[in-house]
Every structure is written in C-alpha cells, then in structure tokens.
Amino acid sequence: MPQIRTLTGNYAAAMAAKLARVQAGMFFPIGPSDEVMETFQHLIDTGEATNAKVYQLENEKSNMGAQIAFARLGIRTMGCTCAEGTLWPASETRYASGSRLPLVVVIPSRAIGPPTTVNPDHDDFMAQTVMGWMQFYCEDGQDVLDTLLQAYRIAEDRRVLLPAFVAYEGWEISHGSYKVVVPDQEAVDRFLPPRAVSPDKDYAAVDWKERLSHRRTYPGRYVEYMDKKYVMVRALKEATGVIEEIGKEYAETFDSHYVGLLEPYRCDDADLVFVTMGFITPTVRFVVDGLRDEGVRAGVLKIRTYRPFPERAIADILGRAKVAVIIERNSLEMVFRDVRSALYATASPPLIMGRAVGIGGRRVSTYDIMKIAQEGADALKTGKIEKEYDWEPIKTLDFDPFEEDVLD
C-alpha cells in the first residue's frame, strides 16, 4: 500500500532515488542540494535503499564525470547540485547530452553570486537551457517525487535518451515539509523497470582498441557532426509527446496530477491567465480564486516542463485569453521571452506582460501577487499594458562596483 509521509523536498528527492533503484549517487557539498545525497545515504544505512552507493567527490566536474562513466555502464545514477555548482561542469554537462546519456540531476535552486546569498531564484536552472537537457520544475515535495520517477522513465526511453534536470526552490521547498504519498516499491518497479543497455552501448564489453582506431566514425559508415547533432535536437523537441504519454500512464497508475508539460488551473474560460513555475504557484492560485470571486475570469498555467519548451501547448491555452501575465523568478526574462515567442504565430495573441519576483530569495507575499494581478485586471479592462516588463517589488539603489558588499 502507498504510504502517506511528511517529507521535505530534499527527502522526497532521496526517496525517489530509492524508489527508482538508483545505484550510484554523486554530490559535492553545496547547500541546500547536498542534503539530497546525505538523506539517500541515510536510507542506505538504514537498509531502506539497497544495492546503492553514494560518492562524495572532489568537485562538481568530478560528479558529472562520474555520472557519465556510470551511465556508460548502464547504471542508473542521480546527482545533485545548485548555484555555481551547476556552472562548473559545463563541458561535462554538454558532453552528457551529446552522448545521449539518460542522467538525472537534482537542482534545489540557489541564486548565483555576486552579491553573495544562499537564497533561491531560478537563474541556476535557467543557465542550463542551452545544454540539450530536459528540464522540469516542481512546486512541492509530492511534485519532486513524482517528477523524478517520471524523469528516469522519460530519459531512458529509446525515443529520447537524453539527460534531465529536476529542480525546485532551495530552502523554501528543499527544507519545507509536505504531505507526500509514497508509492509501493513494486508499483514503481513495474512503471520503471531496470535500465536496458543495447549491446552496442555495453561499454564493459567494448573492444576499446578497435573502437579508438576509428573514433570519429561509427561502424560501417561515416557520420557528420551536423547530422548527429540534428538527431539529438530533434529528439529533445519530440520528447514532448513522450513526456505527455508517460505522464498519462503515471497519472493512471499513481493517481497524480503532477504530470505532463503544463498544469492549467481554471484556464478553460479564463480571460486573464498567469504563467508561473515552482514555489509561488500555490500563492498565485489563491489570488486567482479571489479574482474569480470578484467576477474576473482568471486562471493559472504552471509550466512543469521547461525544456523541451511546450510552445504549441502554451499557445493553445493562452491563445484563448485576452491578457497573459508571466510571473517568473529569474533575472534573465527567460520565461517571458519564451512565452512571447510561442505566441508569435497565434491568430489573436493576448496582451502579454512580465514581472520578475523573488530574485535572490526576495520574499514574495500574497500582496505582491495581488498587486501584479491588479495590473493584469486593469489591462483586461483598458485593453493595453502600461509597463510590459518590470521587477516587483524593487527599490532603486546607487551602484558602486568598488563597494565591498557588491564584491562579496
């Protein structure tokens, strides 16, 4: 029988590693991500997780390199890192996707300095958008567990064979406690069977002397770099269908709504739709319920899958709205630009405005969301956007690059 437990986001990630029968976990101490593997080690020590080992390596490049090596041998792995730790292994990160290795890395998001902070925003996650990995973002502990189990199944599907980042806000979700339904191990085993490795990819059985004698070719034919890269990029784009297919199976098996590309809330007849990701989503839903009580037809569209970006699905939902308000937690305008691009070919696109919130851990209150919602409601009435993009709330500071608090 499934168990109902109170788990933090990090504990939920470790529990997902146990349920997925991860055999090798890698980390280098950087908070708040290191607790994922520390908890996984606890599950190993208590006998709850079996046939698994955690490796604390020298740095994040070592972590990614070790994951690549294990994945080459058909071993299911999990890594965890955040902030600058996501940036250091850039060459290895790109190598993993180019080699079509189904790795999974957990990112409990933490802002990238300077200025120095240990608090969260989404910049570390957004910095990975050009690496050829799938990217998923979660709103609570249940979402973390469910998304990770699906991520392994999707990544290992032969139609995809690409690595995946599964992220959520550090401290706010990583150390927040949630009611989490933990599925039966037997049910997970049926949903997520052991990883299968085709004979030509069994690196333990490869004749490396023979392979390296023609390392720039595949057996029997020459393969251009561009052709191989095209196939990889196409696989990422076409993964949207696999994500939806496996999400539907997961929902039917485990009665979860944390599946698929998007999670719409009250969007069917909405004139005003808010687009969100992660921890602030429940707050936005609360505000939307209040707007509905006041007669405003509002809804929330949560982006679960950021790469591949679900352009068509977003356009289908937002194309029915009159105003779309993107509330994002990164300093790069990434979600705003991607959504606006998705709406480019829509016959009657909505008015679109974007607001950055919670950068570097800045507190996001219900009042802040209500203020943004009021701007959206005003645009619905007037038919125009006063300010297309802004940060909320913000105060203007004089900038001196030689001040110590900036250089920290």
N, C-alpha and C positions, 0 to 999 in steps of 0.2 A: 504493500500500500504506500502511496505517496505520503511524505511527512510534511507537516507544517512547522517550520522553524523560524526563529528570529535570527537573521543573519545580516552582517554588514555587507556592503557592496564587495569589498575585498574577499570576505569569507565566501560569498556567493560565487566569485570567480574561482576560488580554490576548490569549492565544492563541484563546480563544473569541470575542473581538471580531473577530479576524482571520478566523476560520472563518465567522462569521456575516455577514461582509462589512459590519460596522459602518462607516458613512460619517462619523460625527461623534462624537467622544469629548469629554466635558466633565469638568473637575475643578478644584478649588481646593486648594492644598497643605495637607493634613492627614494626618499619618501614623496608621496604616500604609496608608491607602487610596490615597494619591497615586501610589504605585509602579505601580498598575494602568495608569494612563494614561501614566506615564513609560515603561513597558515597551511599551505599544501604540505610542508614538511611536518607540521603537527598532525595532519591527517595520516601521513605515512607512519609517524612514530606511534600513533595510537592504533595502527592496524586498519584504519578505515579505508585508506588508499593502499593498494598493493601493486607490486611489480613496477615501482616508480622510484625515481631518484631526483633530488634537487641539487643543482650545481650553482654555487656562488662563484662567479668567475671574476676576472680582473677588471673588466670594464664592459660597456655596452657593445663594443665591437666584438669582443670575445663571445658575448652572449649570442649575438646574431650569427657569428661564425659557427658556434657550436650547434645552434638550431639548424643551420643549413646542413652541417655534417650529419646530424641525426636524421633529418628528413631524407637525405640521400639514401639512408639505410632503411627507410620505411618506418621509422619510429615516430610516433605521434608526440609532439612537443608543445610546450607553452612557454612563452617569455613574458616578462613584464618590465615596463619602464615608463618614464614620463619626462616632461620638460626637456632639458638639454640632452637627457638620455635617449630621446627619440632622434636627435640630430646627429649624434656622434657616429653611428654606424651607417651613414648614408650610402656608402658604396656597397656594403653588405645587404642593405635593405633593397636596393635596386637589383642586386645580383639574385636575391631570392625570387623576385617576381619574374625576372628574365629567365630563370631556370625552371619556372613553373612549379615551385615547391609549396605545398599546402601548409605553411607555417601559420600559427596564430600567436599574436602578441597582444597583451592586455595593456591599455593605457589609462590609468586613473589620472586624468588630465591635471597638469600643473603649469602655471604661467612660466614663460621663458624670460629670464632677466637679460639685461638690467632694465629698470631698477629691480633689486633683489626682492623676491617674495616667494613664499611656499604655497600661496593660494592659487585657486584654479581659474583658468579660462580655456578656450579651445584651440589656442594657437599651436600647441604641440601636435595636436591631431591634424589640424589644417595644413601643417608643414609637410605632411605625407601625401598630399593629394596627387602629386606627380610621380609617385613611386611605383605605380602599377599594381598596388594592393587594393583589395576590397576594404571598405571602411564602414563600420557600424557604430552608432552612438546610442547609449542607454540612459533611461531616466530613473531607474531604481534597482534594487537588488534582484527582484524577480526578472526584470529585463536583462540584467547582466547574465544570470544563469541561463536563461532561455536562449539568449542571443549567442552565447558562446557555444552551446551544444549545436545550434544550427550552423554556426560559422565553420566548425570542423566538417560537418556533413557537406556543406556547400564547397568549401575549399578543396576537399578530397574528391569531389565529383569529377569524373573524367572530362566532362564538358567544360570545366572551369580550371581546376588545377592551378590555383593562384593563392597567395598568402592573404591573410586578413588581419586588420586591426580591429579590436573591440574596445571601445572607450567609454568612459563616464567620468564625471567630475571628481577630482581628488578631494578628500576630506568630506565634502558635502555628501557624496554617495559612497565613496570608498570606506568611510568610517561611520556613516549613518546606518541605523538599524531598520530593517524592513521585515515584514512577514513574507516569507518565501516558501512556496510549495516546492519541495524537493522530490522529483520523480523517482520511481523504483529503478534500481540499477538494471534489472532485467529488461524493463521497458526501454531504457536508454540504449542498452546493448542491441536491441532489435532495431531501433531507429538509427544508431551509429555503430555499424559493425567495424571490426578491425580494419585498419588501413590496408588496402591491397596495392602491391607494387608489381608492375608489369616486368617480365623477365629482362627487357632491355634497360630497365631502370634499377635493377638489382645491383647496386654498386659494390656489394660484398662479393659478387660473383663476376665482376667485370675483369677482363684481361687488360689491365691498365697500360702495359707496354704496347699492346696492339692499338688500344684506343688513342693513346697520346701520339702515336705515329702519324695520325691524320686528325688531329684535334680540331681542325677548323672545318671538318666535313662530317656529315652523318653517313653511316654505312650505305654504300651503293649510290649516293647522289650528293651533289653539291647544293648547299642551301645558302641563299643570300641572307645577309643580316636583315635587310628590309623585310623580306618575306616572313622570316621568323618573328620579327617584332610586330608585323601586321597581325599575325595569327594570335599573338598574345593580347594585343589591344582589342581585337575583335572578341576574344574570349571574355575579357573584362566587361565589355559592353553587353554581350549576350548573356552574361551572368544574371541579369535582371530576371529573366524568365526562370532560371534555376532557383534563385532566391525566393520567388513567389511560389514556385512548385513545392519546394522543400518546406517553406513556411506553412503552406496549407496542410501538408502532412503532419507537421509538428503541432499545429493547432488542433487537428482532429485527434491526434494521439494523446496530447498532454493538456488539452483544453486551455491553451494560452492564446492571448491576443497580441503578445509581443512577437509578431512575425511579419515577414514581408518587407516591402520597400518603404511604405509610409503607414502612418496610423492616423486617419482622419477622425475628428470628433465634431459632430454636429455640422458637417460641411455640406450635406446634401442640398439644402436650400439657402446656404449662407451667402449674404451679400458682402460681408466683411470677414476675411479669413486671415488668421495669424499663423505664420510659419515659424516653427520652433525646433530645437534639438535639446535633449538632455534634461537637466535638473529643473529648469524653470518651467517645463511643460505643464506640470500639475497646477502651478500658480496661474498660468495663462488659461487653462481650462476653467478654473474657479472664476476668473474675471469674465470669461465668455458666458458662463452660466448666469452671472449677474446682468450682463448685457441682454441676454435673452429675456430675462425677467422684465427688462425695461422696454422690450419690443424690438430690439436690434437683432437682426438675424446674423449672428456671428458664429464662427467655428474656428477650430484649431487643426492645423495639419502638421503633425510631427514627422520629421524626416528621420527614419531609422537607418536607412542605407544611404551613405553619402557618396561612396564610390562602389559600383558604378552609379553615377548620378541619375535618378529616375526622372529624366526630363519629361517624357511623354505622360507618365502618371501624374506628375505635378501639373502639367499644362491642362490635363483633363479636368482636374479638380478646381484649380484656380481660374480656369477659363470660364467657369460659371459664376464667378464672384465679380463684384464691382470694385472692391478695394482689397489689396493684399498687403499685409504688414509683416515684414520679416524681422523677427527679434532674434538676434544672434549674439554669440558670446566669443567672438574673435575680433582682433584689431585689423583684419585684412579685408573686410567687406566680402568675404568669400561666399556666404550663403546668398546674400543679396544679389551679387553678380551672377551666380549660377541660376538662381530662380528667374531673374530678369532675362537671361539668355534663353531659358526654357520657354518663356512666354513670347519670345520674339515672333514665332510663326503662328501664334494664336489669332484666330479671326477677330475676336473682340477682347483684347487683353485687359485685365483690370488695371486701375491705378495702382502703382506699387511704391511703397516707402519702406525704408530700412532703419532699424535702430540697433546700435551696439549697446549691450548691457553687461554688467558683471565682469568687466575686464580686470584681470589680476586679483580676482576674488572680491571685487566691489559688491557689497550687499545689494541684492535685487529684492525690493519689497513689493508687496501687493500694490501699494500706492504707485510705485514706479510703473508697473504694468498697466494700472488703471489710467495713468497719465498718457501713456502711449496709446492705449485703447481709445481714449477720448479723441486723440488726434486722428485716429483711423475713422471713428464715428463722424467727426467733423468733415473729413474728406468724403465720406459717404453722402453727407447732406449737400456739400458745396460742389462736389464733382472735381475738386482739384487738391493737389498736395502742396502744402505750404513749404515743407522742407523735405527733400527726397531722402536724404540720409543724414543721420546725426548720432551722437553718443548720448546716452541718458542714464543717470544724471551725470553732469560734468561741471567742473569749475575751471576757469582759465588760470593757468599758472605761468609765471615768467620762467623761461628755460635758460639755464646757465650750464653748459656742458662741463664746466670745471667744478661744479658743486659736488661735494663728497656723496651726498645722498643719491645723486644720479649715477655716479661712477661705481657705486657699491656692486 
